[in-house]
Amino acid sequence: MSRLPRGVEPLTPGPGQESVWDYPRPPIARKMNSLVVIEFGGVEVARTTGAIQVLETSHPPTYYLPHKDWVAGVLRPATGESWCEWKGRAEYLDVVVGDTRADSAAWTYLEPLPAFADLRGYVSVYPGRMDRCTVDGEVVQAQAGGFYGGWITAAVVGPFKGEPGSWGW
């Protein structure tokens, strides 16, 4: 288990669950075969069984879907970028369906750092900005905190970074 911040008491995982406190730092990428579906603007905008999870201490997994598994035209370049010390420069994308738009709701790493080269050609979203995201039919809960893009399912237990009192973890 990772070194815990003062006062943090991880929940004990039950059968079939993982604790985010057992995830590594630096993070790792893990290929998945779960069915991941994203809905926005009243339609399905992405569906895949080829997602990649990024797992990092104290965070619920972030799911990245192959760009090829998104409906053509729903992802559009947005302004802004951010830097991750592990993955590199993230470029943001708007998700657009008809007149419905979620500005900078998705991101991609066009040239990820070598440890995350598998993320090239993959896109993630903030699940709270979509109508619905599911993993094997389970509706995902968004990680708290506007900056974080974690996907909370019954398969993971926290507490999670982004929740009240987690500043500085």
PELINGI-V42723 format. One record per residue. N is the residue number from 1. RES is the residue in one small letter. PHI is phi in whole degrees, 0 to 359 (NA if undefined). Layout:
<<N:RES:PHI> <N:RES:PHI>>
This chain:
<<1:m:NA> <2:s:293> <3:r:294> <4:l:267> <5:p:296> <6:r:304> <7:g:86> <8:v:272> <9:e:239> <10:p:299> <11:l:288> <12:t:277> <13:p:293> <14:g:268> <15:p:303> <16:g:77> <17:q:248> <18:e:235> <19:s:267> <20:v:294> <21:w:279> <22:d:265> <23:y:288> <24:p:277> <25:r:221> <26:p:294> <27:p:291> <28:i:230> <29:a:252> <30:r:225> <31:k:287> <32:m:238> <33:n:238> <34:s:292> <35:l:277> <36:v:246> <37:v:230> <38:i:238> <39:e:241> <40:f:206> <41:g:62> <42:g:81> <43:v:226> <44:e:283> <45:v:253> <46:a:203> <47:r:208> <48:t:204> <49:t:244> <50:g:239> <51:a:286> <52:i:241> <53:q:263> <54:v:253> <55:l:246> <56:e:220> <57:t:316> <58:s:77> <59:h:248> <60:p:294> <61:p:303> <62:t:255> <63:y:260> <64:y:245> <65:l:250> <66:p:302> <67:h:306> <68:k:295> <69:d:265> <70:w:263> <71:v:298> <72:a:304> <73:g:89> <74:v:279> <75:l:260> <76:r:229> <77:p:305> <78:a:238> <79:t:279> <80:g:98> <81:e:204> <82:s:218> <83:w:236> <84:c:248> <85:e:298> <86:w:261> <87:k:257> <88:g:108> <89:r:276> <90:a:265> <91:e:250> <92:y:266> <93:l:226> <94:d:274> <95:v:253> <96:v:228> <97:v:227> <98:g:59> <99:d:268> <100:t:263> <101:r:223> <102:a:243> <103:d:292> <104:s:50> <105:a:272> <106:a:230> <107:w:211> <108:t:213> <109:y:247> <110:l:293> <111:e:226> <112:p:296> <113:l:297> <114:p:308> <115:a:294> <116:f:239> <117:a:303> <118:d:297> <119:l:280> <120:r:300> <121:g:86> <122:y:243> <123:v:226> <124:s:241> <125:v:226> <126:y:283> <127:p:299> <128:g:289> <129:r:263> <130:m:260> <131:d:295> <132:r:194> <133:c:235> <134:t:229> <135:v:235> <136:d:50> <137:g:87> <138:e:276> <139:v:287> <140:v:279> <141:q:260> <142:a:282> <143:q:296> <144:a:293> <145:g:90> <146:g:298> <147:f:272> <148:y:272> <149:g:244> <150:g:289> <151:w:248> <152:i:265> <153:t:234> <154:a:294> <155:a:281> <156:v:232> <157:v:235> <158:g:249> <159:p:292> <160:f:253> <161:k:302> <162:g:106> <163:e:287> <164:p:308> <165:g:88> <166:s:264> <167:w:302> <168:g:93> <169:w:293>>
